Amino acid sequence: MLLGRNTDELGASEYLYAMHGIVGGRPPRVDLLAERVLQQALLAMIGEGLLSSAHDCSEGGLACALAESALHEGEDPVGIRVRLADPLPSTALFFGEAQGRVVVSCDPASLERVRRLADRYGVPCTKIGTVGATGGSFVVESTDARIEADIREVSAVYFGALPERMDAH
């Protein structure tokens, strides 16, 4: 589930720096009231034991938050399948760092209760996908683009990056 709304903001993002060497651009807007109610909704969901995971989208965007969530800190990474229907450019949708968004997962039996709590707080809540089996595929797609990888390969690259960099010097 995605709590909050996607936007087409890409300025000041990790994507611009990593892909184009650009450190700049207009940073994403911050709505402090929306952030406050999002945090209140999250605390209520956590308090009721409804969530299996929660990850903000502030560093690297939605695709990175999904990948980091699927990795489970290196222990038994799980596959995910996400379909985003937002009418936004794919790069901004996948890697924009719009504020006020959190990806959460829950047991399917808790889905409606999570939605009702989000509604109670006035927080947009959208089912965007499913969590799959351990070692499954990582798939994130929009209306015109797709990211697909074996989650074990993603895990090896992610957790091997620092040791590899240290060995290179």
N, C-alpha and C positions, 0 to 999 in steps of 0.2 A: 504494500500500500504506500502511496505517496501522500504525505500530509503537507499541505501548502500548494503553491502554484508554480509551474515552470514559466520562465520568461525568455526573451531572446537576448538577454544581457550576456555579453561575452568579454567585456572590458575588464582589465586587471586580473585576468584569469591565468591559472597554471597552463592551460592550453595555449594561450597566446605566447607565453614565455617558452614553453617546451617546443612548440612547433614552429614559431616564427621569431623567437628571440626578442619579443616585444614585452617590455615592462612598462605598462601604461594602459591608457584607455579609461573611460569612465567606469568606476567600480559599480557593482550592483546596488540598487536602491535598498534601503533598510527601512522597514515599517516597524517601529518599536512596539506599537500596540498589537499588530499581527504576530510579532515574535513572542510577545508576552502570552497571548492566548494559546499559541502553539505550544509553548512550554507548559502552560497549565493543563492543556489537553493531554500532553505526553505524561505528565505526572499522574493524572487521573488514570490513564491507561495502565501505567506501570503499577500504581497503587492497587488496581484491581487484578493484577497479574495477567493481563491480556496479551502483552507483547513478548515475542521471542527475541527480537532484536530491534535496535533503533540506531540510525546513522544519519548525521546531517550531511548536506550536499555542498558545504562551503568550500572545500578544497578539492578541486579537480572536477566538480560537478556530479551530476546524477549517475553517469556511467561508472565513475570512480567509486562513488559511495556504494553502488550495487556490487562492484567487484570486491571491495574491501569487506562488505558484509558477507559475501559468499565465501571468502577465504577463511573465515572463522579463526583468525589469528594463526593460520598454518595447520590447524588440526582438523582433519577430515573436511576439506573444502566441499561445498555443495554446488550443484548446478542451479542456475536460475533461468527463467524464460520471462522476458518482459516485453510488452508491446505498448509503445507510447503513441497516443493518437493526437497529441497537441499539434496544431498547424504552425509549427515553428521550424526554422532552419535546423537541420540535424546536428550540426556542430554546436550550436548554442544549446539545443535541447540535451545533448549528451554531456557536454563539457562546460556549459555556462555555470557560473557559481552564484546564481540568484539566491538571495537570502530567504529565510523563513520556510525551508523545506527539509523534511526528514523522511527517510525511507524506513518503514517499519515492517516487520513480519509478525504474523500471529498464526495460531492454529485456525484452520478454516471454520471451526465451530465458534470462534470468537469474532469473526469478521463483522457480523452485524452489530455486535456490542461496540467494537472499535468505531464503526461508522456513526453509531448513535452518539457516542461521546464526542467525536469530532464535530458532529452537527450541533451538539449542546454548546460547544465553545465557539462555534462559527468558523471552524477550521476546514478548509477544503480537504477532502479525503477521496482518493481515487485508487481503485484496485488496478494495479499496473502489471501484475504477473504472479508467478508461482515459484516457490522454492522446489528444487528437484532433488535428485538422489546425490549421495556423496560421490564426488568425482565426475559428475555429469557435465553437460555443456553449459557454457555461459553465453546466453543469447539476449541481446538488447536490440530492439528494432523500432524504427519510426516509420512514418509513411513512405519515406524514400531512402532509408539507409539501414544498415544492419552491422552489428558487431557480433562476431561469434568466435568462441575459443574454447578449448578444453580447459576446465577450471584447474586441473592439475598443472598444466603448462603455465597458466597465469600465476599460480602459487609459486612455482619454481622460479619464475622470473622475479616476482615481487619480493620473495623472501631471500632470494639469492643475490639481489642487486648490491646491497651493501658489502657482503663478504667478497663479491667479485671485484668491486671497486677497490677494496682494501688490498686484495691480492695483486691488483694491477700496479700498485705503487710501491 
